[in-house]
Amino acid sequence: MIESVLVGHWSDPVARTGCTVVHFPEAVIASGEVRGGSPASREFALLEPARLVDRIDAVVLSGGSAFGLAAADGVVQWCEEHGRGFPTGGGLVPIVIGLGLFDLMEGDASVRPGAAEGRAACQELLGYNVAAQGRVGAGTGATVDKTRGREHARPGGLGIAHREHGGFGVVAIMAVNSFGRVVADGEAFDEPPPTIPGDPFANTTIGVVVTDARLTKAQCHLVAQSAHDGLARAIHPAHTIFDGDAIVAAATGEMHHKLDPPELEAVRHLAALATADAIRAAVA
């Protein structure tokens, strides 16, 4: 178990929306990658390996599409009050990454996660191994399998999974609101291409993968790429232009030695497996 990974939810089951905060007691090295064609994000550019800031304090996964990115404001405020942030001459600036998914057509579109809701999720932080899964937080209004039209959609959700091997662990927290369908492990992808319905723009799978390995920012970027590979194993089709698929990869460094190339590849493999597991758990 990676004890430093905490998860908190705010959910509105009537309006069918919510947000999820992934919080780290200490700032962690992180990077990320977007592969979907329609992302909604905040501060994601600073995750690029060449950017100056290499550590983050929290990640917010939210419903409400671009409106829901405002939930990160409340998390920034909460982090500041708890003495968290990147040191500057003007004080600490919390680094909070925001990722949004489109759930506006599932309940009351006028209700979206905002600063108060992001702050409320921070008040509910628990260890990832006991945090709620399914139709909670960012997964409250999520749906999957919309390739044949929204009338055929099934409930999505938020899933959490953990994998470990060789002394290293990876946890994945995924909010699954995909255009494609979630497929079982080993299921063949031999079906014909999907027929694109008239209104396919209501999707996106977003998430966070965290390892206890000690990684550089560039290595975290490689882990994020492998997590996307896991997404593609569990969702078919994946990374479409109608999805905003984005994943943040973070390293807590609890395993203190630097990794050699074989160990890094082991972590990447675990990231792919945990991501696929979490996606399947979200709709289980």
Sequence and secondary structure as in RCSB ss.txt:
>XXXX:A:sequence
MIESVLVGHWSDPVARTGCTVVHFPEAVIASGEVRGGSPASREFALLEPARLVDRIDAVVLSGGSAFGLAAADGV
VQWCEEHGRGFPTGGGLVPIVIGLGLFDLMEGDASVRPGAAEGRAACQELLGYNVAAQGRVGAGTGATVDKTRGR
EHARPGGLGIAHREHGGFGVVAIMAVNSFGRVVADGEAFDEPPPTIPGDPFANTTIGVVVTDARLTKAQCHLVAQ
SAHDGLARAIHPAHTIFDGDAIVAAATGEMHHKLDPPELEAVRHLAALATADAIRAAVA
>XXXX:A:secstr
  TT EEEEEEETTTTEEEEEEEEEEEEEEEEEE SSS  EESGGGGSTTSS  EEEEEEEESSGGGGGGHHHHH
HHHHHHTT SEEETTEEE  EEEEE   TTSS TT    HHHHHHHHTT EETTTS  BSSGGGTT EE  TT G
GG EE EEEEEEEEETTEEEEEEEEEE SSEE  TT    S      S     EEEEEEEESSB  HHHHHHHHH
HHHHHHHHHEES S TT   EEEEEE   S SB  HHHHHHHHHHHHHHHHHHHHHHT 
